Amino acid sequence: MASRTGNEATRALRRRQELELRAVRAVEQAAGTVQDAQRRRQEAVARLDQEVGAAAATHGLAVAVLATVLRDDGLAASLTGVDVARVRSYRRGADGAAVRARIAELGEVLPRRRRTAIPRPGPGSEDAALGAAGAVSRDVGS
């Protein structure tokens, strides 16, 4: 009877050890699954970070091109929803050759007409003109 009890105890101990071993293997497998998921997540985040960086660079170049074409940072800011300081930052940070190349891709930009200096009468200028004419007429009449 003692041997039968001992055999049952030994079998129960082995079953328990097998159960513990299966549980340890399940934990190791789950840990491997977690590590694999974390690795895939890191790769996906790195890939998305690269995509975001490329998209942000493209956006910055586009804003710099728009500001260059418009020649007005304030207008470019209001059209793009970006503040003026950011527009200026994009313009400073943009590669000039890339901006010119992108403008060339978009089409020909007509140069702005230069303003010609048109004399505008200001305060006192009309009186001076009349005074000069009056001086001439007085000289002639004398």
C-alpha positions in Angstrom: 0.0 0.0 0.0 2.8 2.3 0.8 4.3 1.7 -2.7 1.0 2.4 -4.3 0.6 5.7 -2.5 4.2 6.5 -3.3 3.6 5.7 -7.0 0.5 7.9 -7.1 2.3 10.7 -5.4 5.2 10.3 -8.0 2.7 10.3 -10.9 0.9 13.4 -9.4 4.3 15.1 -9.0 5.2 14.4 -12.7 1.8 15.6 -13.9 2.3 18.8 -11.9 5.8 19.2 -13.3 4.5 18.7 -16.9 1.8 21.2 -16.3 4.3 23.7 -14.9 6.6 23.0 -17.9 3.7 23.6 -20.4 2.8 26.8 -18.5 6.5 28.0 -18.7 6.5 27.3 -22.5 3.2 29.2 -22.9 4.7 32.2 -21.1 7.9 32.0 -23.3 5.7 31.8 -26.4 3.6 34.7 -25.3 6.7 36.7 -24.5 8.1 36.0 -28.0 4.7 37.1 -29.5 4.9 40.4 -27.5 8.5 41.0 -28.5 7.6 40.4 -32.2 4.6 42.7 -31.9 6.8 45.4 -30.3 9.4 45.0 -33.1 6.7 45.4 -35.8 5.3 48.4 -34.0 8.7 50.1 -33.8 9.2 49.4 -37.5 5.8 50.8 -38.4 6.3 53.9 -36.2 9.7 54.5 -37.8 8.2 54.1 -41.3 5.3 56.5 -40.4 7.8 59.0 -38.9 9.7 59.0 -42.2 6.5 59.6 -44.1 5.4 62.4 -41.8 8.9 64.0 -42.1 8.7 63.8 -45.9 5.2 65.2 -46.0 6.2 68.0 -43.7 9.2 68.8 -45.9 7.0 68.8 -48.9 4.5 71.1 -47.2 7.2 73.5 -46.1 8.6 73.6 -49.7 5.1 74.2 -51.1 4.5 77.1 -48.6 7.9 78.6 -49.5 7.1 78.4 -53.2 3.7 80.0 -52.7 5.2 82.8 -50.6 7.9 83.3 -53.2 5.4 83.5 -56.0 3.0 85.8 -54.2 5.9 87.9 -52.8 3.8 88.4 -49.7 4.3 86.3 -46.6 1.1 87.6 -44.9 -1.0 86.5 -47.9 0.7 83.2 -48.1 0.1 82.7 -44.4 -3.6 83.4 -44.6 -4.0 81.2 -47.7 -2.3 78.2 -46.1 -3.5 78.6 -42.5 0.1 78.9 -41.2 1.3 81.9 -39.2 3.6 84.5 -40.9 6.6 83.5 -38.7 6.2 79.9 -39.9 6.0 81.0 -43.6 9.2 83.0 -43.1 10.8 80.1 -41.4 9.9 77.8 -44.4 11.3 80.4 -46.8 14.6 80.7 -44.9 14.9 76.9 -44.6 14.0 76.1 -48.2 16.7 75.3 -50.7 16.6 78.1 -53.2 17.3 75.7 -56.1 14.4 73.5 -55.0 12.1 76.5 -54.8 13.1 77.7 -58.3 12.8 74.2 -59.7 9.3 73.8 -58.2 8.2 77.2 -59.6 9.5 76.1 -63.0 7.4 72.9 -62.7 4.3 74.9 -61.9 4.7 77.2 -64.8 6.0 80.5 -65.8 5.8 83.3 -63.3 5.4 86.7 -64.9 7.5 89.3 -63.4 5.7 92.1 -61.6 5.4 95.3 -63.3 7.6 97.9 -61.8 6.0 101.0 -60.5 7.1 104.1 -62.3 7.6 107.2 -60.2 4.6 109.4 -60.8 4.8 112.8 -59.1 2.0 113.1 -56.7 1.0 116.5 -55.5 1.6 116.7 -51.8 0.8 119.4 -49.3 2.4 122.6 -50.4 3.5 121.3 -53.8 0.6 122.8 -55.6 1.2 126.2 -54.0 4.9 126.0 -55.0 3.9 125.2 -58.6 1.5 128.1 -58.7 4.0 130.3 -57.0 6.6 129.5 -59.6 4.1 130.1 -62.4 3.1 133.3 -60.8 6.7 134.4 -60.5 7.2 133.8 -64.1 4.0 135.6 -65.1 5.0 138.6 -62.8 8.4 138.7 -64.4 6.8 138.8 -67.9 4.3 141.4 -67.0 6.8 143.9 -65.6 
